């Protein structure tokens, strides 16, 4: 299936409720009574292109999953920084469970399954999967090594877990400057989910201080910000699986099929009709994946001069206290 056929499938699907797309409320158009990203409106303009590479730094990826059957993957550049191998498949965690985070995040950004009618945001772009390991055991140094590797090969980089490293005011500024040097030198943009940890203040977080990093927060299906212990430094908000009013409260994502216990992957409800998919409870990481997908759609379609312009371009026109993603604005190819 070529890119034009995939695009037509998505355009046709956007006006229906077939398969898993029926559960992907966060992609649909405004008017359903809750907040969405309006991604489906943009698919008529583009679904991304293969020349635009998106690097995902996370735990293992099940690239054999049906949702990646039509995904362009940079196989020659894949790398596992923990196992020093180009095999980025799911590995075992220190507690004996299987990696569970990378596959759902990648599926949210670039997945596409015409049988199950599952849709990622930008399935026309190219995926560079990079396995870093379990977030709680990853050092700041290892994280920087992975970011540098990714930035040298991709214009857009997603760090799939919240970087909770707090190093103090003096060193955080130094590290933020070094991070900006890497990103500017490679003309790359880094996206990270906001941290919900009370102990990690935004003013001491080098990722929040970076001028070339986009920090993503979450809103619920009614568009209300999810309460984080630390909300400082958030650049843009996108839907998460939480809902204050109990509706549309989960995300549909791919899941690593090799896990014996799906619940160990954070899955709340494994789909019985379509194997390998689940309704999953999640937080700011899935919001960050949505933002990366929207950025990939926009950046692969239009020429954008700077970070501020592209953030304005994928945001709502209405002035709000929270800057929320809205791709209906992005269709015009300019900022509000």
PLY file of the C-alpha trace (Angstrom):
ply
format ascii 1.0
element vertex 336
property float x
property float y
property float z
element edge 335
property int vertex1
property int vertex2
end_header
0.00 0.00 0.00
1.61 3.27 -1.10
1.39 6.63 0.65
-1.45 7.99 -1.49
-3.55 4.88 -0.81
-2.90 5.16 2.92
-3.87 8.82 2.83
-7.11 8.07 1.02
-7.88 5.31 3.53
-7.41 7.77 6.40
-9.52 10.45 4.72
-12.33 7.96 4.16
-11.97 6.61 7.67
-12.15 10.06 9.24
-15.85 10.31 8.35
-16.68 6.87 9.72
-16.53 4.91 12.97
-14.97 1.70 11.68
-12.87 -0.63 13.78
-10.47 0.83 16.29
-10.78 4.30 14.83
-14.15 4.48 16.57
-12.25 4.49 19.89
-9.64 7.06 18.84
-11.71 10.05 19.93
-8.64 12.27 20.34
-7.94 12.27 16.56
-11.41 13.23 15.44
-12.90 16.55 14.48
-14.41 19.05 16.86
-18.14 18.77 17.39
-18.37 15.52 19.27
-18.82 17.30 22.59
-15.27 16.95 23.87
-11.80 18.29 23.13
-9.82 16.66 20.32
-6.72 17.47 18.29
-8.56 17.63 14.93
-5.81 15.50 13.38
-8.34 13.86 11.04
-8.97 17.24 9.41
-5.30 17.50 8.46
-5.07 14.10 6.73
-6.60 15.59 3.59
-3.59 17.92 3.46
-0.98 15.29 4.23
-0.01 12.29 6.36
3.71 13.05 6.49
6.39 11.94 4.05
9.10 9.31 4.13
11.91 11.88 3.93
10.96 13.25 7.34
12.51 11.10 10.10
11.10 10.96 13.62
13.38 9.44 16.27
11.76 7.81 19.31
13.90 7.18 22.39
12.14 4.72 24.66
12.23 1.08 25.76
11.78 -1.78 23.26
9.74 -1.67 20.05
7.86 -4.60 18.51
8.45 -3.66 14.88
6.70 -6.85 13.70
3.40 -5.55 15.06
0.64 -5.17 12.39
0.45 -1.44 13.04
3.97 -1.05 11.63
3.40 -3.16 8.50
3.32 -0.04 6.33
5.64 2.12 8.44
8.90 3.38 6.99
11.63 2.36 9.46
15.29 3.42 9.48
16.56 -0.10 10.13
20.20 0.75 9.39
20.28 3.36 12.16
18.29 1.54 14.87
20.27 1.21 18.08
19.88 -0.21 21.58
22.05 1.83 23.94
21.63 -0.64 26.79
22.47 -3.82 24.86
24.82 -2.17 22.31
22.98 -3.76 19.41
20.83 -2.75 16.44
18.09 -5.00 17.80
15.60 -2.60 19.37
12.99 -5.23 20.19
11.39 -5.48 23.63
13.69 -6.65 26.41
13.21 -7.81 29.96
13.07 -5.24 32.72
14.80 -5.65 36.06
11.52 -6.89 37.61
11.08 -9.60 34.97
8.38 -7.84 32.98
8.67 -7.05 29.26
9.28 -3.56 27.86
5.88 -1.99 27.39
6.30 1.69 26.55
8.03 2.03 23.18
5.49 0.17 21.05
2.42 2.15 22.21
4.24 5.46 21.78
5.49 4.60 18.28
2.02 3.39 17.27
0.50 6.68 18.42
2.93 8.67 16.28
3.30 6.59 13.10
1.19 3.43 13.27
-1.33 2.34 10.63
-3.34 -0.88 10.39
-5.98 -0.97 7.62
-7.43 -4.25 8.89
-8.09 -3.06 12.44
-8.51 0.54 11.21
-6.00 1.78 13.75
-4.43 5.16 12.99
-1.30 6.89 14.17
-1.05 10.64 13.65
1.62 10.76 10.92
1.95 7.31 9.29
3.66 8.72 6.20
6.83 9.75 8.07
9.81 7.51 8.84
10.48 5.98 12.26
13.93 5.76 13.85
13.45 3.56 16.95
16.11 3.87 19.66
16.00 1.72 22.79
17.48 3.38 25.86
16.19 1.02 28.55
14.06 1.40 31.64
13.61 5.07 32.53
14.28 4.64 36.26
17.70 3.19 35.47
18.79 5.60 32.77
21.37 8.25 33.69
21.40 11.81 32.41
24.63 11.04 30.57
23.09 8.06 28.76
20.04 10.15 27.89
22.23 12.85 26.33
24.15 10.26 24.33
20.88 8.96 22.88
19.57 12.47 22.16
22.78 13.42 20.31
22.63 10.21 18.24
18.97 10.87 17.43
19.43 14.56 16.57
22.19 13.71 14.11
19.74 11.51 12.20
16.30 13.05 12.67
14.70 16.50 12.63
12.26 15.55 15.37
13.10 13.57 18.51
10.73 12.21 21.17
12.10 11.23 24.55
9.28 8.89 25.51
9.58 9.18 29.28
9.59 12.25 31.49
13.21 13.29 32.17
13.09 13.57 35.94
16.71 14.55 36.37
17.08 17.59 38.60
20.63 18.82 38.98
20.36 22.19 40.69
20.15 25.70 39.26
23.81 26.12 38.33
24.34 22.83 36.55
20.87 22.69 34.98
21.60 25.86 32.97
24.93 24.46 31.81
23.30 21.19 30.75
20.44 23.05 29.02
22.98 25.05 27.03
24.77 21.87 25.99
21.45 20.34 24.97
20.66 23.39 22.85
24.09 23.19 21.20
23.34 19.63 20.11
19.86 20.45 18.81
20.84 23.69 17.05
23.87 22.07 15.39
21.59 19.44 13.87
18.56 21.67 13.30
16.48 19.30 15.43
13.62 19.70 17.85
13.28 17.61 21.02
9.91 16.80 22.60
9.57 15.54 26.18
6.57 14.80 28.41
6.23 16.97 31.49
7.27 15.42 34.77
4.65 14.81 37.44
7.22 14.39 40.18
7.01 16.81 43.11
10.78 16.73 43.61
11.70 17.91 40.10
11.17 21.63 39.81
10.91 23.14 36.35
13.47 25.83 37.15
16.06 23.12 37.89
15.20 20.81 34.99
17.61 21.25 32.04
15.03 19.94 29.59
12.52 22.58 30.66
15.19 25.29 30.38
16.25 24.27 26.88
15.18 26.71 24.15
14.92 23.93 21.57
12.84 21.49 23.59
9.05 21.26 23.64
7.62 20.20 27.00
4.16 18.63 26.75
1.43 18.61 29.38
-1.91 16.79 29.43
-5.54 17.81 29.30
-8.50 15.50 29.74
-11.19 14.80 27.16
-13.01 17.95 28.23
-9.88 20.06 27.60
-9.16 20.67 31.28
-5.47 20.45 32.32
-4.54 17.36 34.26
-3.22 18.36 37.65
0.51 17.77 37.90
2.58 18.38 40.98
4.83 20.47 38.77
3.23 22.35 35.86
6.02 24.86 35.28
7.65 25.13 31.89
4.94 23.39 29.82
4.86 24.65 26.23
1.80 22.88 24.83
-1.00 20.57 25.97
-2.59 17.55 24.31
-5.19 14.96 25.35
-4.29 12.21 27.76
-6.27 9.19 28.85
-7.47 10.79 32.05
-10.94 12.28 32.20
-12.50 14.21 35.04
-15.99 13.21 33.95
-15.47 9.55 33.19
-15.93 9.66 29.42
-13.44 8.95 26.64
-10.94 8.18 29.35
-8.55 5.82 27.58
-6.29 5.71 24.56
-6.17 2.93 22.01
-2.60 1.88 21.28
-0.64 -1.09 20.02
0.82 -3.34 22.69
3.78 -5.72 22.78
2.14 -9.04 21.96
4.94 -11.08 23.50
4.04 -10.14 27.06
2.43 -12.96 29.01
0.61 -10.52 31.26
-0.79 -7.47 29.41
-1.50 -5.78 32.72
2.25 -5.56 33.30
2.34 -3.16 30.33
-0.09 -0.71 31.86
-2.95 -2.08 29.76
-6.37 -1.62 31.28
-8.39 -3.46 28.66
-6.97 -5.69 25.94
-9.06 -5.54 22.78
-10.75 -8.91 22.21
-11.59 -8.31 18.57
-8.25 -6.99 17.36
-5.26 -8.79 18.85
-2.32 -6.62 19.81
-4.28 -3.50 20.74
-5.54 -2.17 24.02
-7.35 0.64 25.74
-4.58 1.94 27.91
-4.37 4.27 30.86
-1.53 6.72 30.42
-0.27 10.18 31.22
1.88 12.90 29.72
3.92 10.47 27.60
1.00 9.70 25.29
0.24 13.43 25.09
3.85 13.97 23.99
3.45 11.26 21.34
0.39 13.06 19.97
2.29 16.35 19.82
5.23 14.70 18.03
2.82 13.27 15.47
1.26 16.69 14.92
4.68 18.33 14.62
5.75 15.66 12.13
2.63 16.30 10.02
3.21 20.02 10.00
7.00 20.10 9.57
6.93 17.53 6.74
4.29 19.56 4.90
5.25 23.21 5.41
8.48 25.18 5.73
8.75 26.61 9.23
11.38 29.03 10.44
11.43 28.46 14.19
10.05 26.61 17.20
7.66 29.38 18.25
6.08 29.57 14.80
5.38 25.86 14.57
3.95 25.73 18.09
1.58 28.56 17.24
0.68 26.85 13.98
-0.49 23.62 15.62
-2.34 25.35 18.45
-5.88 26.63 18.90
-6.70 30.06 17.54
-8.69 31.04 20.59
-6.67 32.61 23.38
-6.69 30.25 26.35
-4.85 29.84 29.60
-3.48 26.55 28.26
-1.95 26.26 24.80
-3.73 23.20 23.33
-3.00 21.33 20.11
-5.45 21.95 17.27
-4.52 20.78 13.76
-7.46 22.55 12.13
-5.37 25.73 12.45
-2.33 23.98 10.94
-4.16 23.22 7.68
-3.63 26.83 6.64
0.13 26.36 6.82
0.71 29.43 8.94
0.57 30.55 12.54
-2.42 32.27 14.06
0 1
1 2
2 3
3 4
4 5
5 6
6 7
7 8
8 9
9 10
10 11
11 12
12 13
13 14
14 15
15 16
16 17
17 18
18 19
19 20
20 21
21 22
22 23
23 24
24 25
25 26
26 27
27 28
28 29
29 30
30 31
31 32
32 33
33 34
34 35
35 36
36 37
37 38
38 39
39 40
40 41
41 42
42 43
43 44
44 45
45 46
46 47
47 48
48 49
49 50
50 51
51 52
52 53
53 54
54 55
55 56
56 57
57 58
58 59
59 60
60 61
61 62
62 63
63 64
64 65
65 66
66 67
67 68
68 69
69 70
70 71
71 72
72 73
73 74
74 75
75 76
76 77
77 78
78 79
79 80
80 81
81 82
82 83
83 84
84 85
85 86
86 87
87 88
88 89
89 90
90 91
91 92
92 93
93 94
94 95
95 96
96 97
97 98
98 99
99 100
100 101
101 102
102 103
103 104
104 105
105 106
106 107
107 108
108 109
109 110
110 111
111 112
112 113
113 114
114 115
115 116
116 117
117 118
118 119
119 120
120 121
121 122
122 123
123 124
124 125
125 126
126 127
127 128
128 129
129 130
130 131
131 132
132 133
133 134
134 135
135 136
136 137
137 138
138 139
139 140
140 141
141 142
142 143
143 144
144 145
145 146
146 147
147 148
148 149
149 150
150 151
151 152
152 153
153 154
154 155
155 156
156 157
157 158
158 159
159 160
160 161
161 162
162 163
163 164
164 165
165 166
166 167
167 168
168 169
169 170
170 171
171 172
172 173
173 174
174 175
175 176
176 177
177 178
178 179
179 180
180 181
181 182
182 183
183 184
184 185
185 186
186 187
187 188
188 189
189 190
190 191
191 192
192 193
193 194
194 195
195 196
196 197
197 198
198 199
199 200
200 201
201 202
202 203
203 204
204 205
205 206
206 207
207 208
208 209
209 210
210 211
211 212
212 213
213 214
214 215
215 216
216 217
217 218
218 219
219 220
220 221
221 222
222 223
223 224
224 225
225 226
226 227
227 228
228 229
229 230
230 231
231 232
232 233
233 234
234 235
235 236
236 237
237 238
238 239
239 240
240 241
241 242
242 243
243 244
244 245
245 246
246 247
247 248
248 249
249 250
250 251
251 252
252 253
253 254
254 255
255 256
256 257
257 258
258 259
259 260
260 261
261 262
262 263
263 264
264 265
265 266
266 267
267 268
268 269
269 270
270 271
271 272
272 273
273 274
274 275
275 276
276 277
277 278
278 279
279 280
280 281
281 282
282 283
283 284
284 285
285 286
286 287
287 288
288 289
289 290
290 291
291 292
292 293
293 294
294 295
295 296
296 297
297 298
298 299
299 300
300 301
301 302
302 303
303 304
304 305
305 306
306 307
307 308
308 309
309 310
310 311
311 312
312 313
313 314
314 315
315 316
316 317
317 318
318 319
319 320
320 321
321 322
322 323
323 324
324 325
325 326
326 327
327 328
328 329
329 330
330 331
331 332
332 333
333 334
334 335
